[in-house]
Structure formats: C-alpha cells, structure tokens
Amino acid sequence: MVSQSATTPSIWSCLFFFSLLSTDSAMAFSTLSRQTSRHLPGAAASRRYKTSFSPSSFGNRLILFGAATEVDPGEVAGTDLRIVKYPHPALRSPNAEITPNELKDGSISKLAKGMFLVMYAAEGVGLAAPQVGSNKRLMVYNESGDSKKWLNEVVMVNPKIVEFSEAKSLDQEGCLSFPDMNGDVERPKWIKVEAQNLKGKLMKKKFTGWEARIFQHEYDHLDGTVYIDRLDEGERANVQPRLDELIGEFGPDGAI
C-alpha cells in the first residue's frame, strides 16, 4: 500500500520544503495540501501520506513522501481486514485473476469497500489486495487520501500496464507493509493501463506524475513485487537493518 509517504502513499506522510518553492509553486502546494490533507502528517500541512505505497517528494517539488509515521490502524470498524507486514507470505504469493462470477456475487465489491476503510484508517492513498492478505488482482486508491472526497476513489480489477514511457523519474516511496522506512525508486513518468471496474466494464487510462507512481506501486504488489526490490544497492543497504527487524518480528515462516 502506498503510504502517504512513499511513493505515501505514506504516498503520504510529508515533509514540506517550502524554501524550495517559488511563489507560484507555493500557491500550488497550498492547494494540493488542502486536497490531500488526509496524507499530510499532523496538521493538513505536515502529515505524511501513505499508500500501500507511501508518498515521497512529488517531482522533487512539493512533498517528501516517507514512511516515518505510518499508522497501524489495527482493528478497523466495518471490516475484518488487516494490513499485513513484510515478510508476510501474502506479499510474495501469486495473485489470481478475478472472475466474472466473483464480480457478480458481490465478494469483490465487499473486499474493495473494506480495503478503502483500512486505507483511510492507515492514512494511506492506495492499497493492493495482497496487503490485506487476499491474493486477488485488485487495487484501490484515492490520490487525495481523503475519505470525504469519495468521488476520487478508484477501484481497478485485473489491471495491467499496456504501455509506459522510456523517461523515468526518481522519487521516495514508502509502504504500509514496510513501516518506519522508505527509499528512492525509479519508475516511468507515464503509463497507459487497462482494467475492469466492479461491474466488469473495461476501462483504459493514461496516468502521469503522482497518480502514475501510485498505480505502479500498487500494481507491483499484484505481481508479488515490493518497492524494496526496486531500490539500488545503496538504498537497500540503508533499509536492511529495518528489514532485518521486520523479519525477526514476523518469525521463521516469512517470504523474503
């Protein structure tokens, strides 16, 4: 899940660097911070965002998405779902395509609703089904991280990337399944995707910037890939002590 820090979200815990902003950028940031207050730590201007993915610096201009202040919501009212943490096997297991019957019987709609509840409780902006222990090709996100802005909610069933840019961007990401850590991840600047909605209707979209990063982070989870797999050697060395702690906390049956 992107946190409003990591590329969080966690894509959406944020550290603000106003000194780096011009007057126009500061105004734009003020607008964005209001729109994404769910992911900004503390006051609307200082709280970090998380997705399964956690926000980091968006284009190195507005905010640093890190995972230093992830929220573990524990039990969440309205759902039995819980965020699983690395190295839980669900994060590395294959994820099944969702069938038409599953869409018809309401089970996927119920799962998506529960995922949104967990995501908002964790102050995230995105979440993939394996992060709550369900190995289905399903992701949800709300780039604002604000549950009151439900019109921004996106549910993607069986998504796939059909095209991506050669140009890349480097940004900091964190993840709710990897508490208290983050790292710089390079990803394509834009992507074209296909997916189904909860009614099974095919949708095609092009994502750029922040939304592209959120999607790619969550999409990785559906392929059993986690953001630490994309860290360079130096970044991986920086987070290895924390990974070792998580492995120790989980026990011997983890999937590293």
BELURRA-V378112 format. One record per helix or strand of 2 or more residues. SS is the DSSP state (~ for helix, > for strand). FROM is the first residue (numbers start at 1). TO is the last residue. Records with the same first field share a line. If there is no record, write none. Layout:
SS=FROM-TO  FROM-TO
This chain:
>=2-4  11-16  48-54  63-65  126-128  138-142  153-164  168-175  178-188  190-196  202-208
~=18-20  23-35  37-39  58-60  89-91  100-104  107-121  129-132  150-152  209-222  227-230  233-250
